[in-house]
Amino acid sequence: MLLAAGAALAGGLIPGPASASSHREAPLIAADPTVDNTDLYAFVSPDKHDTVTLVANFFGFQEPNGGPNFYPWATDAHYDINIDNDGDAKPDLTYRYVFSTDDRRKNNTFLYNNGEVTSINDENLLFRQNYSIQLMDHHSGKSQYVVQNARVAPSNTGPASMPDYRTLRDQAIAKVYGGGVSYAGPSDDAFFADLRVFDLLYGGNLSEVGQDTLRGYNVNTVALQIPSHMLALKGDAKRNPNIGIWSDTERQSLKLAPGSAKAEGPFVQVSRLGNPLVNEVVSPAGLKDAFNGLTPDKDHTVQALLDRVNVPELPQLIEKIYQIKAPDTPRADLVEIFLTGISKKVGGPINVDLNSQVNNMDVDKNEFVPSEMLRLNMSVMPAAQPNRLGVLGGDTQGFPNGRRLTDDVVDIAVQAMEGAAQSGQLVEALATGDKVDANDVAFEQRFPYVAVPSNAAVNSAVQTKIENKASAFASIPTAAFVGGALGALVLVAGAVWMWRKRPTKARHRNNRPW
Amino acid sequence: MLEPPFLEPETVGLRRWWPVVALLAGIATILSVTVLSARSEPVADAPTNTHVSRQTALAQSVAKLQATLRKLPGDAPAWAQLGSSYVEIARITVDPTYYAKAQGALDRSLTLRPDGNGPALMGMGALANARHEFALARDWGQKAAVAAPHTAEVYGVLADALTQLGDDTGSADAVQKMLDLKPNVSSFTRASYYFEMHGRDDDAQSAMNRALGAAGAPDEIAYSRYYLGELAFNTGRLDEADSQYTQGLAVVPDDPALTEGHAKVLAAQGKADDALKLYRVLVTRAPLPQYILEYAELLDANGRSSRDQYAILAQQQRLLEAQGATDDLTAALVAADHGDKAEALRRAQAEWGRRQSVFVADALAWALHVNGRDAEAAQYAEKAAALGWNNALFAYHRGMIAYSLGQLGDAEKYLDTALRTNPHFSVPHAPTAQKTLTQLRSAR
């Protein structure tokens, strides 16, 4: 999720000069929401243990009543999901999504649909998008289309337009050549958190929590379910069960120099996301911007990044305000979580073999390069009773071993920053966390697992109590939701963000406001 | 100097000094959430547009930041963000008192974090640009680039300053850096402007098409549509301009710039009453000097009183200057056409002393011309053409100067160019250009 400075200023760009026509101005922070990575998930599929499901979300804070344009995918960008299975911090496989628009509105109408849409190819659906996935094998240098011209599930334009969205959504599940299934389209934002918790954490008051700031918003989702052996090094998920995953988006630039304004030159990486914890580490904004343009193989060369991992700012702030002693630095435990994966072989304080590629039997430890990415051990089978605190709750299938939709990364992150991963003990004083322990809408039992997108305005969303086994809390005060997506950004703007990536504006980047 | 109370609750858009009913309109804007009226076509769900106006969004953001800063007064990034938000509000509401507030917040941020404070340095650059202190903006922008070399927006601030300063190579470098860090609506639009200023109209169009292609959020789409509309309007393609502005308004119905585009098109189509009605709504909602000037000129052309509008412009200028900002460029042009000619020249010369860009060369040329100093005017008009910009107004100025100098061949050439480029380039001046051109041709 994105927050942030940019978000506050975003919403987009205001056109128009402030003075006479000679001076063309634009808002300070440029949002680019369509290509903004908000979340990445990776988990062994609970109903198909020999497959992995990867979910990448983009373009956050979508107010469901977002007409007439709603929330299209960028057609001038690459959306990439990368896999590093040999631990050299370079992609071994890339699933590259490219979207195209099939706009049947022409100049006759602005309507997304001009009647009820009962199937994904209903003639009433005027604005359509399709996508293809190219699987790039970086070792062989070969690439092939594994999904071609599949239908993107449309934005949910309302209960009368799309009375049975689930049918449309299911029709958008495509087969992947070589094995697996794929979905691209909107979903209810799976991230759940009270984004005010960081602001108030520093305010020394943990009482105003319990409200899922993302309630009611949708996101754009790509979900990919692939047989595990296809992602593993040498195709052997038994010998090499550990993979690293990150998503990135890129767009071609433009050259001013004489010639032309054609799109040319290399694609520029504009957004990147691996581990949801990374945002706290890479704040402040200057480093965050650098990080967004960085490929993982370069992470270990950026001293500022390494310093931020080894000497993180958040524990110091928590100590100042709550007098909870910050763990001693340098934080080798965070280096394990962020940069190497948890393994006995990396010499860190978390002496457990969990998810590092260095544990793959066919990986040479000397070739291993630390980098920031999500790391999943595909041999850890789905837990019968998933614990939202993941590994810290004794559930080794959970975050930071990959990330499931139900993992409470906010609470996990606070605990991890306070040293819980190396001590093996939750920090009691912070144990209740943000009191948002689950998504307001239940996830599904089968692919794509994310919930169908909402069709009701965020303002109208009814607040319901979220039961928390660990603590009983009194009824949550129904907060006055400031209208619209940007209203939610108000709530988070200024807050220190952990775990989320940023965009700028309009539902944008979640970064610490600068 | 009175310490600005920048932690006081904000009532964004409150135009206290205005004699018109802007206050109510402003508050209505802040509080309103735009909803498209239900369409007449049979459709299952009336398309609703809950696009929150930018002003509302900013006001909310400011309120949140203020609350944070009351609790955590040491939060340097929040101060920087508050400062930048104030700059943004100043730009939208044309309320220059926000410059002082922005200054206060940004100063505080820099005091708390004096080294490597990219966001505050960038905010200072944006503030300087907004106050038209372009040399200062360049300096701040360069410091910001050192502190945050991977932040694309820093190069946007620099590019804007360098363009206004007339540093052509410098601004090209900055725009290219911005493109190489973040190719998006913001950087593509700046590239388009660069191309347009250099007479590369096809490239300007391509770049703007790329901007639209990269646009996703409603405001990005509105922004791209506006500048696509402008490119079309400025090259005389009225239908295309109309189409772009209209498509933009379908996405953000109350967008001020798109509304101005629409009003301009109505005027060019001869629908004066409709245009005047729309301008009136526009200037009440978004009192930008450019809009007020266009409204005034249209009133003049239709025999209506424009006195109030010029009074408002003058008042805005005074308030701007009271806040330490200057806009001698605009003031010079307005004065040359509608006010005191001596003042026009004084201001244009003052601005030329500060920066020697094509914008100022053109303004100085025209100011000299209205003061009867055409030989000198011609030299500056030539400087204004140095980049190759196919700018109809510049060509018109150059043509009228040549005409005054008795250089009839040149006069005909430049006036013809002006009208071919955009027959609707100016409500008061296009008719003059046409009359003069007709005269020149019949005299041949």
Interface residues (C-beta under 8 A of the other chain):
Chain A: A5 A8 L9 A10 G11 G12 L13 I14 P15 G16 P17 A18 S19 A20 S21 S22 H23 R24 E25 A26 P27 L28 I29 A30 A31 D32 P33 T34 V35 F59 E63 N65 G66 G67 P68 N69 Y71 P72 A74 T75 D76 A77 N107 T109 F110 L111 Y112 N113 N114 G115 E116 T157 G158 P159 A160 S161 D199 Y202 G203 R251 Q252 S253 L254 K255 L256 A257 S260 A261 K262 A263 V268 V270 P284 A285 G286 D289 A290 N292 G293 A457 V482 G483 G484 A485 L486 G487 L489 V490 L491 A493 G494 A495 K505 A506 R507 R512 P513 W514
Chain B: V33 L36 R39 E41 P42 V43 A44 D45 P47 T48 N49 T50 H51 V52 R54 T56 A57 L58 Q60 S61 A63 K64 L65 T68 L69 K71 L72 D75 P77 A78 A80 Q81 S84 S85 V87 E88 R91 I92 V94 G116 G118 P119 A120 M122 G123 A126 N129 A130 H132 A147 A148 P149 H150 T151 A152 E153 G156 V157 D160 Q164 A172 V175 Q176 L179 D180 L181 K182 P183 N184 V185 S186 S187 F188 T189 R190 A191 S192 Y193 Y194 F195 R200 D202 D203 A204 S206 A207 R210 G213 A214 G216 A217 P218 D219 E220 I221 A222 Y223 Y226 Y227 S243 Q247 A250 V251 D255 P256 A257 L258 E260 A286 L288 P289 Q290 L293 D327 L329 T330 L333 V334 F359 A363
